Amino acid sequence: MKNNAIFEILDAELVLALGCTEPSAVAYATSLACEQVASCFIDQIEVSASINIIKNVAAVTIPGTDGCGMDLAAALGAVSKRSSKKLEVLSELTAADHDQARKLIRQGRVTVEIADTPYKVYIAATVRTDKGEATVILAGHHTHVARLVVNGKILVDNFPSEGSNYITRLEQELTPDVIWDFSRNIQISKLEMIKQLIKVNTRLGQEGLKNPYGLAVGRSIINGIKDGFYVNDLCSYAMALTAAGSDARMAGCTLPAYANSGSGNQGIQSSLPIVAIAQRLNKDEESMIRAVALSCLITIYIKASFGRLSALCGATVAATGSSCGIVYLLGGNLAQVTFTIKNMLGNVTGMLCDGAKSGCALKIATCTSAAVQSAFLALQNITIRATDGIIEEKVENTVDNLGKLSRLSSTSADRAILDIILNKNM
């Protein structure tokens, strides 16, 4: 596999996002639709979305607000009309934007329903103004415009089919061997994006340690170290910094994160454990950058089988990537990278995704702990046997088994999870 193809994958999958990617995608859809029929008067906003999208928008705080929900994300996107910013569409919102969005909701001008669609990522947004009507459909990926219709005229009609996406096809060529060779041998000057990712995500983690966001999982670990509840070791600090990034992101912090495979938490999880350990061990910057590059690519490789969204938690996949990065950072070899993939997939597989929310930081902390433990075992050449559970001798087969579980569990489990979320007695 050529290096240029790997860079195309990185460019596509590592993107800046503000807040949780699902509310941002909803806002991007309504923003783009509203721009087509721009007017000071918005008559109606109608959104239908997949179960996975609605599940991940229901409870996560929208950046710069104290609110959540599909209706608020849709209204803010429409009034902002900043679709050029894509998953950062909710940045730079003004007080007037917030007031107008909430007014639209109070007036009953925003409606939301569940879409009947095979796509895990699916958002259909129709905006009506005194200038006409426009519909935007995103499908397959958070910013992929599958259809654009303005006043009855179809301007874009590009629904993704299985195997039709160029980047997806490239990702099928990734293997642990290819990723290992690339991460070790590529000129370090060509990994500027990874260097920037580290800077952006570390800033978010530090923000979560400095200020109390959400459940303050990261801050509580640091406080626990001071109080003697936690040991001041590599694992505790890695858990604290990584969870703090999620604390801030899921509770409305206005700092962006570099997302991985459509998720900011996956971007945080696949980078900050390595950064934390590199900081504590005074590792050189080049080794840290190469380790994070390896982690990001392993995450992308596994996610290609796991799926964009699932009833299983994506942090488990990204933590598998970071565990591989830790092995690299600490002088491990390719065989030990495959050992830690097996250790992780034999450990945290099965953690549910019950929607984006502040509690995701707890899952991030748990997965980070598992990543450090799995890497430590792998560095001693200890790995789960091929006789056990979903683990096979070949790591590629193990990853395929995870993908089967993810795909088979998703439809019925996602419906049950969303039903619980929407029908709580509050």
C-alpha positions, -999 to 999 in steps of 0.1 A, spaced: 0 0 0 14 34 -10 20 61 15 -1 86 -5 -31 63 0 -25 62 38 -23 100 39 -56 102 20 -71 80 47 -57 102 75 -69 134 58 -104 119 55 -107 104 90 -89 129 112 -110 161 111 -116 189 135 -150 188 152 -166 210 179 -185 191 205 -201 157 198 -201 150 160 -238 139 158 -254 173 170 -228 190 148 -239 169 118 -275 177 124 -266 214 126 -245 211 94 -275 196 76 -299 223 86 -274 251 81 -267 239 45 -304 236 38 -312 270 52 -284 287 31 -302 275 -1 -333 295 8 -317 321 30 -342 345 46 -347 363 79 -378 343 84 -377 305 89 -411 290 88 -404 253 95 -375 229 101 -382 192 97 -355 166 106 -356 129 104 -326 108 114 -314 73 121 -317 57 155 -280 60 160 -279 98 153 -309 105 176 -294 83 203 -262 103 203 -279 137 203 -304 131 230 -283 139 261 -250 154 251 -245 191 258 -243 213 226 -211 235 227 -216 269 241 -250 261 256 -265 244 286 -289 224 264 -291 193 243 -314 176 219 -322 172 182 -344 203 181 -318 226 195 -290 213 173 -313 217 142 -324 252 151 -289 264 159 -276 251 126 -304 268 106 -299 302 122 -261 300 121 -259 294 83 -222 285 86 -221 252 67 -186 259 53 -173 251 88 -188 216 86 -184 199 120 -173 232 135 -206 247 124 -216 255 160 -186 276 167 -189 314 170 -226 313 178 -239 346 192 -264 353 219 -288 364 192 -284 330 175 -292 312 207 -323 333 213 -336 329 177 -331 291 179 -350 287 212 -378 310 198 -382 286 168 -385 257 192 -410 275 214 -431 283 184 -432 247 173 -413 253 141 -389 224 146 -400 188 143 -380 156 146 -388 120 138 -370 87 134 -361 78 99 -367 43 84 -332 39 68 -305 12 65 -278 39 71 -264 42 106 -254 78 98 -285 94 82 -299 129 86 -326 144 64 -332 181 70 -359 202 53 -360 240 59 -389 262 46 -386 300 44 -404 327 25 -378 321 -2 -387 284 -7 -378 250 5 -346 230 6 -338 195 17 -303 181 26 -297 144 33 -265 133 49 -258 96 46 -229 72 53 -206 98 68 -214 128 90 -207 154 62 -215 134 31 -242 152 12 -262 123 -4 -290 146 -17 -296 183 -21 -330 195 -33 -339 232 -37 -374 242 -46 -381 208 -61 -349 207 -82 -324 179 -74 -289 194 -73 -271 165 -57 -280 128 -58 -251 107 -45 -262 81 -20 -233 59 -10 -236 22 -17 -215 -6 -2 -180 -4 -16 -187 29 -35 -167 52 -12 -131 56 -23 -117 61 12 -136 31 25 -121 10 -2 -86 22 7 -92 14 43 -99 -23 33 -62 -24 23 -49 -15 58 -33 -42 79 -13 -41 111 18 -48 91 12 -19 67 4 4 96 35 -6 115 58 -1 85 43 33 77 44 46 113 80 35 118 95 47 85 76 77 71 95 109 73 85 126 105 81 160 87 51 144 69 33 138 101 25 174 108 -13 166 110 -6 142 138 15 168 156 -14 192 153 -39 166 165 -18 160 196 -17 198 203 -54 203 198 -65 172 218 -40 178 246 -53 213 250 -88 199 254 -76 174 280 -58 201 300 -90 222 299 -109 193 314 -84 190 342 -84 227 349 -122 232 350 -151 211 362 -170 198 332 -197 172 332 -189 144 357 -153 157 361 -139 122 358 -104 133 349 -103 160 377 -115 134 402 -87 111 394 -61 138 399 -78 148 432 -78 111 441 -41 109 435 -36 139 459 -58 123 485 -40 89 482 -70 71 467 -52 65 434 -15 57 429 4 85 410 15 62 381 14 61 344 -21 45 342 -37 70 366 -24 100 347 -33 85 313 -69 79 326 -71 114 340 -59 133 310 -79 112 285 -112 113 306 -108 150 311 -108 156 273 -141 137 271 -154 155 302 -149 189 285 -161 178 250 -193 162 262 -203 190 285 -203 219 260 -167 231 260 -161 254 230 -127 240 222 -125 216 192 -111 181 191 -96 161 163 -121 133 156 -112 99 144 -136 80 121 -164 103 129 -160 107 167 -142 132 188 -141 108 217 -124 83 195 -99 110 185 -93 118 222 -91 81 232 -67 72 204 -42 100 212 -42 112 248 -32 80 266 -1 80 245 5 117 251 1 112 289 26 84 291 51 101 268 49 132 290 55 112 322 84 92 307 100 122 290 98 105 256 110 125 226 84 142 204 92 121 173 85 88 192 52 102 205 41 114 171 49 80 155 31 62 183 0 84 179 0 79 141 1 41 147 -28 44 171 -49 65 148 -44 41 119 -51 10 140 -83 27 151 -93 34 115 -84 -1 105 -106 -17 132 -134 8 127 -136 -1 90 -149 -35 102 -167 -23 133 -188 3 115 -192 41 117 -219 39 145 -229 9 165 -247 -4 196 -212 -12 209 -190 16 223 -164 30 198 -141 40 227 -132 3 229 -118 4 194 -99 37 198 -85 24 231 -72 -6 212 -54 18 189 -39 37 219 -28 4 234 -9 -4 202 6 31 204 17 25 239 34 -7 229 53 12 202 62 41 225 77 17 250 99 -1 225 76 -30 215 76 -49 182 49 -57 156 41 -91 172 35 -73 205 11 -49 188 -10 -78 175 -8 -93 211 -23 -61 226 -51 -59 199 -61 -94 210 -59 -85 247 -81 -55 242 -107 -72 220 -109 -100 245 -114 -76 273 -136 -45 266 -156 -58 237 -193 -57 246 -194 -23 262 -226 -7 251 -230 26 234 -261 40 252 -258 74 235 -234 104 238 -234 120 272 -212 131 301 -210 96 313 -189 87 282 -159 100 302 -162 71 326 -161 46 297 -130 65 283 -113 61 317 -121 24 319 -109 18 283 -77 38 290 -70 16 320 -75 -15 299 -52 -1 272 -24 4 296 -29 -31 311 -31 -48 277 0 -31 265 19 -41 296 9 -77 291 18 -76 254 53 -62 262 58 -94 282 46 -114 253 14 -123 271 -17 -125 249 -52 -141 251 -51 -176 234 -68 -183 202 -90 -209 220 -107 -181 240 -139 -164 229 -138 -143 198 -100 -143 197 -83 -161 168 -46 -168 159 -46 -142 131 -54 -107 144 -72 -99 112 -97 -127 119 -102 -114 154 -110 -79 141 -134 -95 116 -152 -113 145 -156 -80 163 -171 -65 132 -196 -94 130 -207 -87 166 -210 -50 160 -232 -54 129 -254 -82 143 -260 -65 176 -267 -30 163 -303 -29 149 -323 -45 178 -300 -32 205 -300 4 192 -339 4 190 -341 -9 226 -316 17 238 -333 46 221 -367 34 234 -353 35 269 -338 69 264 -370 84 250 -394 69 274 -379 75 308 -400 86 337 -382 119 346 
